[in-house]
Amino acid sequence: MLVLSRREGEGITLTLEDGRKIYISHVAYRQGEVRLGIDAPKTINIARTEVDDGRNAWKEGGFDG
């Protein structure tokens, strides 16, 4: 895992193998919460980890909710 420090207004760029880019920006920090902005091609699925984990559990038949 690569860990980076970013100030508000700064960001990182991820370049996919096919040359498309994903931009992640540090938008704000308030009350202990970091707000990120993500600019990615529409074909890229973006989900919070806790949501994605729930989807995976549902698909694998391990969802109790």
C-alpha positions in Angstrom: 0.0 0.0 0.0 1.3 3.4 -0.9 0.5 6.1 1.7 0.6 9.8 0.6 0.0 13.0 2.4 -2.1 15.6 0.6 -3.2 19.1 1.7 -6.6 20.6 0.7 -6.6 21.3 -3.0 -3.9 18.7 -3.7 -4.5 15.3 -5.3 -3.1 12.3 -7.1 -3.5 10.9 -10.6 -3.9 7.2 -11.3 -3.2 6.1 -14.9 -4.8 2.9 -16.0 -3.1 0.5 -18.4 -5.1 1.7 -21.3 -4.0 5.3 -20.7 -7.3 6.5 -19.0 -6.8 8.6 -15.8 -8.5 8.8 -12.5 -8.0 12.0 -10.4 -8.4 11.9 -6.7 -8.5 15.3 -4.9 -8.4 16.2 -1.2 -11.4 18.6 -1.1 -11.8 19.3 2.6 -11.1 18.2 6.1 -13.6 19.1 8.9 -14.6 17.5 12.2 -12.2 14.6 11.7 -13.6 13.7 8.3 -11.7 13.8 5.0 -13.7 14.7 1.9 -12.3 13.3 -1.4 -13.3 14.2 -4.9 -12.9 11.5 -7.6 -12.9 12.3 -11.3 -13.0 9.0 -13.3 -14.3 7.7 -16.6 -18.0 6.7 -16.3 -17.1 3.1 -17.0 -15.1 2.9 -13.7 -17.2 1.7 -10.8 -16.5 3.6 -7.6 -17.8 2.5 -4.2 -17.0 3.1 -0.5 -15.2 0.0 0.9 -18.0 -0.8 3.4 -20.6 -0.7 0.5 -18.4 -2.8 -1.8 -17.8 -5.4 1.0 -21.5 -5.6 1.5 -22.1 -6.3 -2.2 -19.4 -9.0 -2.2 -20.9 -10.7 0.9 -24.3 -10.6 -0.8 -22.9 -12.2 -4.0 -21.1 -14.9 -2.0 -24.2 -15.7 0.0 -22.8 -14.5 3.3 -25.0 -11.5 3.9 -27.1 -11.6 7.1 -29.1 -8.4 6.6 
